[in-house]
Amino acid sequence: MSRGQQKAKGRVTGSAGRFGPRYGRFIRKRVMETEKISRAAHRCPRCDTMAVKRQGTGIWACRKCGFKFAGGAYTPQTPALRIAMRAIDRTMEGKE
């Protein structure tokens, strides 16, 4: 039987690789997922292009049209905002 290298079961790479073995597997995994979402390009609510980037905590700006708006700390739209927008849409449909 040959003894090959076995990959570690819970190894987390990516942006959380900078922590090395510190802080535990699940915390590093959570950090990696959060950073992946916050660093990705998102859809602009005004011009509808994939050009929104995070500028700071809760500050988002579109690189195409220059629209700057407040959102969540790591995502431009929080789950609470989505619920509120759905409720607003329903009330607007009821008035028409």
Beta strands, then each sheet from edge to edge (+ up, - down):
strand 1: 42-43
strand 2: 50-56
strand 3: 59-62
strand 4: 68-70
sheet 1: 1+ 2- 3+ 4-
end
